[in-house]
Amino acid sequence: MWRDWLNVPRTLRTLRYFRREQLLCRARFMIEQRLGLYRASPALSEPIALDNAGLARLREHMERLARVEPPRPDLLKALRCGQFTFLNETADFSAGIDWKAAGKSRLWTFNLHYFSIARQAALENLRSPSLGDAELLKTWMKDWIAKNPVGTQPGWHPYAVSMRLMNWFRAISVF
């Protein structure tokens, strides 16, 4: 990232179109990110209840997907053994998931944080139910929450959050 800023002519051409507020916000963001600071969300006064009608519609959608998408029982079997594959690279997390995914690319780590594994497990369980998968996913979700405090990257990147929430809701609708 800093290499991009070293290209002074390109940086100046880019910055000239920014408003003063944008420059200040960008500078503040970069400093907060560098120092590990973040703006915490306000605490919820009570837990948010899930919309059962919405979850039922989501389950119907997942059932339609399960009929259309080809089965991948091999993928689910690998996940149960702690083998996670994204971008044709496999990591062995049988001893516990390393959410920082040492040695893997940033894109691979983002894929890990999307929790697409929850969606796939849900689809496979619609075809062939297994109670152990629900517990396994619950364990992974709790582990993710415990090891990724608010503001840590890439888990709290907006796109990763949106993908993870959708995949968690898909799984919750099935299990």
N, C-alpha and C positions, 0 to 999 in steps of 0.2 A: 504494500500500500504506500509506504513512504517513498518508494522508487518513483511512483507516479508523480508525487509532489516535486521531485527533483528535476523534472522536465519543466523548467521555469517558463519558457514561452507558452507551452500548452496550458500550464496552470494559470498564467496571467490572462490568456484568452478566455479561459473558462470563468475565472473569478470576476471578470469585468461585467458579466451579465447578472451577477448575484446582487440582491438587495442587501443593505447593511444588516438587517435583522437575520437574514439567512446566514451571512458570514459569522455573526455572533453566535447563533444557535449551533452552527456546525463546529465552531471552535469549542464551545462549551461541551458539546457531545463528545468530541475527540478527547478533551481533557478528562471528562467523567469516565470515558471508556478506558483511558490509559491508567487512571487511578483506581479503577474498579468500583467506581461509585455508580449509583443508579437511583432513580426516583421510585420509591416503593409505592405500590398500589395501596389505597386505603383498605383497611381490614373490613371484612364483611361482618355485619352484626349478627347474621344468622346464615346457615347453609342455604345454598340455592337449591330448590327442588327441581328435579328433572320433569320435563313435560312428557307425561306418559303417552299422550296422543301423538306427539312428535316422534317419540321413540318407536311407536307402533308403525308409523309411516316409514320411518327409516328402516325398520326391520323388513317391511314389505319390499322396499327398494333393494335391500341386501338379498332377499330371497330371489328377486328377479335376476340380480347379478349372478347369484350362485347357479342359476339355471343356464345362463349365457356364457359365463367365463369358464374356460377349461379347468378341470380340477388340478390341484397341485399338492397332492398328499406328500410328495417327497420334500417339498418346502416346509410343510408343517412338521414333518418328522425331524428335519434338520434343526428347526427352531426349538423343538422340545429338547434336543441335545445341546443347545447353546451355539449352534452354527448359524451365523447371520451373514447373508450374502446380499451385497448391493454393488451395482456397477461391475459385476463379474468378479468381485473380490470377496473372499470369505474370511470371517474372523471367528475365532473360537472363544466364546464367552461362557463356556460350561462352568467356570469357576466364579462367574459373576460378570455382569456387564460393565465394561469400561466406557462410560459415557463420553469420555474425551477421545476415545478410539486412537490411542497412541500408534503412530506409524501409518495411519490411514489418511487419505486426502480429506480436505475440508468438505467436498461434496459428499464423500462417503459418510462422514460424520453427520452432515445434515440429514442424509437419508436415514441414519440410525435414529435421529431425534424426531423424524416425521412419524415414527411408530406405524409405518405401513404394515408391519408384522401383525399388528392388532387386526387390521382389516382382513388380511389374508387368513389369519386364524379363525376369524368370525365366519368367513365364507366357507372354509373347510368344515367348520363345525355345523353349519347348516346342512351340509351334505352328509356328514357322519359325526354326530355329537360325541363330545368327550368332556366330562366334567373337569378333568384335570387341567384342560387348557384355560378355562376361566380362572382358576386359581393361579396358574402360571402368569397369565396376563396381569392379573391383579398384583402379583408380586413384582413384576417388572414396572408397573405403573407407580407403585409405592416406592420402589427403588429409584426411579427417575425423579420423583418428587423430592426424595431425601437427598439426592446427590446433585441436584441442579437448582440451587437457590435462585430466587428472582434476580434477573439481570445478567446471569451467566450466559455466555455464548458457546455454541450456537443454539442451545436449547431455547433461549428466549428471543431469538430472532423472530420478527413478526410472521414471516412465512412458515417457519418451523412450528410456531405456536398454532397457526391456523390449520396446518396439515395434521398436527398431533391431535388437536381437539376433535377434528372431524373423524379421524381414525379411532380415537377413544370412544366417541359417541356411537360409531358404527359397531364397535365391539360390545359396548354396553347394551345396545339394542338387541343383539343376538344372545348374549349370555345373560 
